Structure formats: structure tokens, C-alpha cells
Amino acid sequence: MISEKLVNGLIKQMNYEFYSAHAYLGMAAHCSAESLDGFANFFLVQAEEERFHAMKFYNFINDMGERAVVEGFPAPNNDFTSILDVFEKGLQHEKEVTRRIYELADIALDEREHATMTFLNWFIEEQVEEEATFDSLIQKLKRIDTDSNAFFMLDSELGKRTFVPDGE
């Protein structure tokens, strides 16, 4: 049986994943307002991915015989100074997600809740990928600096990104 502490942590993370989707929608809106459709697409796909993550938590909580409780959340940031700022804030956000996942994994490990530990391992691996993606794009944006052709090419490249649910 899963502890109340762990269930509450899973519910909190589920809701944070839904919040993450909104945070990325805010970032997409900023990019769209700047007519950077490829960058906007990147963040729209991120938002879709975060909703998928939230539903993984939702389904796991229910599969464990518990009730997923959907809560409200504060408005995400909608103000950015540049595309680099958007991606740097995105990386900060992903690092916070990683911290939260690690915290949940520590609880599951302490409680020897093996099903939850296995479930969270997927997210731990996912967070390595998420942080690496943001870091790589930040490094590219810094190298591009004022090269408008390279910036356009990166925008075009990100416009091709699509969401494919893992394992489907």
C-alpha cells in the first residue's frame, strides 16, 4: 500500500506537470508574438509533452488505487526579454522539475515502494534528456548571437519538431 505522503507527492507532481504545460504555452505565446513560429512550435510541443507527463501521473495514481486530485495553479510567467531568456527560463523550470522528481524518488526509496520507484525512473531519465535539450539550444543561441541567418535556420529546424508519446 502506498503511503499518504507519497500519494500527496505524486498528486502535487501531477499538478506541477499540468502547470508546466501552461508555462510552456506562455513561452510559445511570446515566440508567436515575435513571429518566431518555429520557436513557438518547440514550446507548443513541450506543452503537449508536459500534459502527457501529467496524465502518466494521473493514471499511475489511479492504478495504485488512489484518487488523483486536480488543483489550480498560479499564472505562469508571460514576460521575457529575448528568445535566449525564454530558453534559460525553460531550463530553470526543467531543473525544478528534476528536483521535484528526485524528491519523490527519495520518498519512494525510503518507503521501499518499488512500483513507484520503477514509475519514477522513467521521469528521471526523461529529465536528463529535457535538461540536455534546453542546454544545447541555449548554447546554440549564444553561438548564433547576431547571425540572423543561423537564427532563422534554428527557428526553421524547431518548426519541424513533433510530439510522439514515448512507448507508442
Secondary structure, 3 states (H helix, E strand, C coil): CCCHHHHHHHHHHHHHHHHHHHHHHHHHHHHHHCCCHHHHHHHHHHHHHHHHHHHHHHHHHHHCCCCCCCCCCCCCCCCCCCHHHHHHHHHHHHHHHHHHHHHHHHHHHHCCCHHHHHHHHHHHHHHHHHHHHHHHHHHHHHHHCCCHHHHHHHHHHHCCCCCCCCCC
